[in-house]
Amino acid sequence: MSTAATEQPSQPTFDLVVRGERTLTTAGIVAREIGIRDGRVVAIEPLGSGLTGAQIVELTDEQVMIPGLVDTHVHVNEPGRTEWEGFDSATRAAAAGGVTTLIDMPLNSIPPTVNVEALDAKRAAASGKTHIDVGFWGGAVPGNTDDLRGLHDEGVFGFKCFLLHSGVDEFPHLEADEMEKDMAVLAGFDSLMIVHAEDSRAIDHAPTAEGNQYSQFLASRPRGAENVAIAEVIERARWTGARAHILHLSSSDALPMIATARRDGVKITVETCPHYLTLLAEEIPNGATAYKCCPPIREASNRELLWQGLLDGTIDCIVSDHSPSTVDLKDVENGDFGVAWGGVASLQLGLSLIWTEAKRRGVELPQVMEWMAANPAALAGLNRKGKIALGCDADFAIFEPESAQVVDVNKLHHKNPITPYDGRALAGVVTSTWLRGEKIDFQNAHGRMLRRGDV
């Protein structure tokens, strides 16, 4: 029987009690009763303790109570490009995949989040539409250095910059010297610079991406472009003392220098994404532009080294980089990698994608949740998110790790029905998601807009 909720006739002690043989707490997967009051976890007791609540959820033997995932890399695109995605569709997709908190990127919305007025516009656009909790990154672009402190004071979680063309003209990239200048400013109030690290000069010298050959597209975004740019980020972080974060790492070549920088005391963290950990360049059909993303999906040998980087702690987080567009912009009719939008739609599928691959490798679920919940929450300073622990928000999902699903793109909550995972068989199914102790019903949007320092 699936998760059931029943009313208790006696005077309740808690608003909600969740009981199960498999509850993923900071002590691992254990038999526990979780007491929730006013949206927070206020009791964690051994199973059989008899906690009482206004509502009781009894887990089946097949179910695990897991912390809600935290996805710190999502392009919601509203306002301005809401036909690509929007807060309603994106947060429903996230909730369906067990994500209870996301942080929205400062592009590809119009206006981009590069000043307080644009942040206000984004919050207004999101108002009443978020089924999960949502925060915002600010943007660092040429000429907005004086806007960074104001955005910080208004609650953004850090600042994103590009070291090459971002893909949209309204969010121009920084040269390395400009990035260093902004890093020095951010260091003054301990904010975080998150960087799309590809070097434009290296890409300018690479082959063209035009045509339907995936191998040609891969050659157009060489590992060296990432490696050079990451080296720049490391050195500029070293010189300024700023905190820096490498977005969507795809080149395993960079792992040794990242590890060395950390040993040297450079404040640098790293994320990668499900597409780099589950897909292989060798298996991508020509013309299959649903797979196009930047940096690109690389070879099998590269994927193995990324997994090793996760296991040895060099890579901190796994986040989606959900970067959707309309089907037309993916140029599916012509399959031209040179003109198709670069971005993978996967927000709803991340946990099952990673669990499928992790299970095959003998990696346990608690480790996966470190990468997808606890560590992204820590990156953003979300102290009450990403774990089931006393005092934390009661954000959780009910997950069936032994169940299976086949992805049907037409049944996803994403606004546009295109993803490279269509038809893929995956392990693990999220059966329900709860935000601050309230089950998400996909109809009533009860998510909050988060500010840095709130949690």
Phi, psi and omega in degrees: 000142181281175182308132181236146177240130181228155179274141178261129181286331183283166179298119185284145173269327183235160174290322183213139172234130176247126181242135178192154175290336184231097177239126183270098177253185177293349176267005183101197179272113187222164177276117187215160165245129183249121177261130185236131177220134178054037174081006181239154172281118183239354176210137173226109186232158176301146177301134184102358181287341176078031175302142180245147181207163176299331178224138179240131173246121178255119179281147173278172180295338183274352190253147175236133172275118182240154174298149173298137178292152175241117182249107185268011182219085181226134174258104181275328171078358178258136000277170172105318178228045185293343175290342176280317179189171177203172185295323180295306184292319182295316183284333171293316177300315180300312181299321179296337179261010178087007178274128180248350177217134171228155173241125188274137179286153186283353170231155023251027175287162174233115005281156173289156187276073183245003173204170186296324180299320179292323176297318177299320179296321180292317178298322178295320179295327182277342188305126178078004185244358190261119180276347174229177178282142186226131171240180187224139166273149168268170179245144173247113182228166179304129174092358182249021180305322182288348179269349188294315182296321179297317177296318177302313182294335178272003167104011175291156188270357181154193189224134180258138170225162174247148173255012171205177183307132187283346187103340175230135188292334184281358177233077185290158184272163175262143164285160185302323179293323177294319177300316180299317178301315180290324176301318180298322176295313182296325179299332181293335176233024172054042173269180189239132173259120178252134197232128164280104191258088167223140184269124185294326181293319178297320180289326177299331180270357181273166177298160177290154181269353188298146176111178186258010181271119179297324180300326178291317177297317180300318179295335181283345179233070187292158176303325181303328179296320175291314186300315180297316182292320179295322176300320176298314181299316180301312184291321180291325174293321178298315185290323185267340186077009181284158170276134180227153182223128178272122179278150170032061178298127174240339182268112178291343178304329187282348186300315181299320182287331175294315179298319179296317179300320179296318178298330177282352180096006176293136184274084184226136176236166189216143171236158165224184191226159180305324184293329178282341183260348185237337184253159183229136178303323184295341184254001182277122180293149173298140180082358184273077188288350173300338181272354185288127173207162183228121359295165190274165170290128187251194192281169182302317182297324177294317180301318181298321180289328174296317177299320178296323177296326173293312185293328180269000174090003178292321175264131186269319195227153166242119180227166193282324198047048176297110183229077187278168172206179173290159179299321180301319182290342175278358174052047185291335180291318181265334180065035182268111181293340180286332183249343182293147174297140181262103178179142180254132175267116186206011191305322183282344194250355192305311183298313181293324177300310183289321179297322178301314182285321180297316181300319179297332183265359181079018177273130186278158182301320178302324178293318177301319182289333171300313183291328190252351181230294187296314184288317174299323177298318179295321178305317183271358182073027180270084191289340180257011181244163169085004179203153174264102185206158182302133178088348181279157173301141181278063177260118182204167175229155172258119189239136176250093187292337181269353177281169182224161177211158172243126184292127173241109187301333182282353178253001177281156179278348177306147186293323184248131188279069175213129176200146178291350184267002181304128180084359183278136176275129184232150173269142174093132181225130171276121182263336175198156180226139186235134180243118183048045174079008180241128181293131179283124184256000178067008177246309183262121185271109183247013180291156177250158172266121186269149173239145175307131181096343178293319184224000000 
